[in-house]
Amino acid sequence: MENTIERAKELMEKGWKAREDLDFTLAEKLLTEAKSIFEELSDWYNVTECLNHLAYNDKLKSGTILDHGILLTKEAQAVVAEKNSKDTSVLRAEISLLSAHRQYEKALVVARQLLEESEKPANKADILRHIAEFELRTGKLEKAQKSIENAEELLDEGWEDEKEPHRSIWKVSLLLTKGLISYNTGDIDSARKQGQEALDLALEKDLKTRLTQAKDFLEMLEE
């Protein structure tokens, strides 16, 4: 079949309609094919339109995946209740998913519950770090400052008892949250120093995900 503007536009329309029907795989296939044709025909405006539709496709897909993740944590909680088993790992997963959904008030409630159930200083430090972030996100700046100070003390206390890479992962996250709090108080110099310390540790321990986060944080400070 000849590649024409009309065919590419038809594919693009079918693609975004598939996206709205939540058929993300088909949407990606159709939109990618349409983009290739537009590129072949040097129709750069519609190339960008396809890219925009693909971006929205990823956005909707990620939201659907997060919703499914939350359902899985609810299923896990039902198992915990039925079998009377520990729920600490479930609560951690729930905190992560709620945070990704930007449901910080709910995440704060779950994090505080997890804090009460945790015993090891380093574990408590990481949970307090999460709490500090959620407090910051919900406008509780002074509480966030106090929580991150307590988290730092607990991580130092439990440092030798915790193994790598967990302790360094938690340390980088703590430094970045501390830097974000400093940024929100207007202390950019401290924020930059904390971000650089996080970057140095991530480089030293080859923590690829945390390295990206530290770089993103430092770039944000320069905007």
C-alpha positions in Angstrom: 0.0 0.0 0.0 1.3 3.4 -0.9 2.4 5.6 1.9 0.3 8.8 1.7 -0.5 11.7 4.0 -4.1 10.4 4.0 -3.1 6.9 5.1 -0.8 8.3 7.8 -3.6 10.5 9.1 -6.0 7.6 9.2 -3.4 5.5 11.1 -2.9 8.4 13.5 -6.6 8.8 14.1 -7.1 5.0 14.7 -4.1 5.2 17.1 -5.4 7.9 19.4 -8.8 6.3 19.4 -7.2 3.0 20.4 -5.5 4.9 23.2 -8.8 6.3 24.4 -10.2 2.8 24.5 -7.2 1.9 26.7 -5.7 -0.4 24.1 -2.2 1.0 24.6 -0.3 -1.7 22.6 -2.4 -1.1 19.5 -2.2 2.6 19.9 1.6 2.6 20.1 1.8 0.3 17.0 -0.5 2.5 14.9 1.0 5.8 16.0 4.5 4.7 15.5 3.6 3.5 12.0 1.9 6.8 11.2 5.0 8.7 12.5 7.3 6.8 10.2 5.2 7.7 7.2 5.0 11.3 8.2 8.8 11.3 8.5 9.2 9.7 5.1 7.0 12.4 3.6 8.7 15.2 5.6 5.4 16.2 7.3 7.1 17.4 10.5 4.0 18.9 12.0 2.2 15.6 12.0 5.4 13.9 13.2 5.2 16.0 16.4 1.4 15.2 16.6 2.2 11.5 16.6 4.9 12.0 19.3 2.4 14.0 21.4 -0.2 11.2 21.0 2.5 8.6 22.0 3.4 10.7 25.0 -0.3 10.8 26.2 -0.5 7.0 25.5 2.4 6.5 28.0 0.8 8.8 30.5 -2.5 6.9 30.5 -0.8 3.5 30.4 1.3 4.4 33.5 -1.8 5.6 35.4 -3.5 2.3 34.6 -0.5 0.3 35.7 -0.3 2.3 39.0 -4.0 1.6 39.6 -3.4 -2.1 39.1 -0.5 -1.9 41.5 -2.7 -0.4 44.2 -5.2 -3.2 43.6 -2.4 -5.7 44.1 -1.5 -4.1 47.5 -5.1 -4.4 48.6 -5.1 -8.1 47.6 -1.9 -8.5 49.6 -3.5 -6.8 52.6 -6.4 -9.2 52.4 -3.9 -12.1 52.5 -2.2 -10.5 55.5 -5.5 -10.2 57.4 -6.6 -13.7 56.5 -3.4 -15.5 57.3 -2.2 -13.2 60.1 1.2 -12.5 58.5 3.4 -9.5 58.5 2.4 -6.5 56.4 5.5 -4.3 56.5 6.5 -5.1 52.9 2.9 -4.5 51.7 2.9 -1.1 53.5 6.2 -0.2 51.8 4.7 -1.1 48.4 1.6 0.9 49.2 3.6 4.0 50.2 5.5 3.8 46.9 2.4 3.5 44.8 0.5 6.2 46.6 3.5 8.6 46.2 3.7 7.9 42.5 0.0 8.7 42.3 0.7 11.9 44.3 -1.7 10.9 47.0 0.6 12.3 49.7 -1.9 12.6 52.5 -2.8 8.9 52.2 0.8 7.9 51.8 1.6 9.8 55.0 -1.0 7.8 57.0 0.4 4.5 55.7 4.0 5.6 56.4 3.2 6.5 60.0 1.6 3.1 60.4 4.8 1.4 59.0 7.0 3.5 61.3 5.2 2.2 64.3 5.7 -1.4 63.1 9.4 -1.0 62.4 12.3 -1.6 64.8 15.7 -1.3 63.1 17.1 2.2 63.2 18.0 2.3 59.5 14.6 1.0 58.5 12.9 3.6 60.6 15.2 6.3 59.1 14.1 5.4 55.6 10.5 5.5 56.6 11.0 8.9 58.3 12.6 10.1 55.2 9.4 9.2 53.3 7.4 10.9 56.0 9.5 14.1 55.6 8.9 14.1 51.9 5.1 13.7 52.3 5.0 16.4 55.0 6.8 18.7 52.6 4.5 17.8 49.7 1.5 18.6 51.9 2.7 22.0 53.2 4.1 20.9 56.6 7.6 22.3 56.2 8.5 22.6 59.8 7.4 19.0 60.5 9.4 17.9 57.4 12.5 19.5 58.8 12.1 17.8 62.1 11.4 14.4 60.5 14.5 14.6 58.2 16.7 15.5 61.2 15.4 12.5 63.1 15.9 10.3 60.0 19.5 11.4 59.7 20.2 10.6 63.3 18.6 7.1 63.0 20.5 6.3 59.8 23.8 7.2 61.5 22.9 5.1 64.5 22.1 2.0 62.4 24.7 2.5 59.7 27.1 -0.2 60.8 24.4 -2.8 61.2 23.0 -2.3 57.7 24.5 -3.8 54.6 25.2 -2.3 51.2 23.7 -1.3 48.9 20.7 -0.6 51.1 22.3 1.8 53.5 23.8 3.9 50.7 20.6 3.9 48.7 18.7 5.2 51.8 21.5 7.7 52.4 21.2 9.2 48.9 17.4 9.4 49.2 17.8 11.1 52.5 20.2 13.6 51.2 18.0 14.4 48.2 14.9 14.9 50.4 17.0 17.0 52.8 18.1 19.1 49.8 14.5 19.5 48.6 13.6 20.8 52.0 16.5 23.2 52.0 15.4 24.4 48.5 11.9 25.0 49.8 13.3 27.1 52.7 15.2 29.2 50.2 18.6 27.8 51.2 19.9 27.0 47.7 23.5 26.7 48.8 22.7 23.9 51.3 20.4 22.2 48.8 23.2 22.2 46.2 25.7 20.8 48.7 23.3 18.0 49.8 22.6 17.2 46.1 26.3 17.0 45.3 26.9 14.8 48.3 24.1 12.5 47.1 25.6 12.5 43.6 29.1 11.6 44.9 27.8 8.7 47.0 25.7 7.4 44.1 28.8 7.5 41.8 31.0 5.8 44.4 28.5 3.0 45.0 27.4 2.8 41.4 23.7 3.4 42.3 22.4 4.0 38.8 18.8 5.0 39.7 19.9 7.2 42.5 22.6 8.7 40.3 19.9 9.8 37.8 17.8 11.3 40.6 20.8 13.2 42.0 21.6 14.6 38.6 18.0 15.6 38.0 17.9 17.4 41.4 21.1 19.4 40.7 19.8 20.3 37.3 16.6 21.5 38.8 18.5 23.9 41.1 20.2 25.5 38.1 16.9 26.3 36.3 
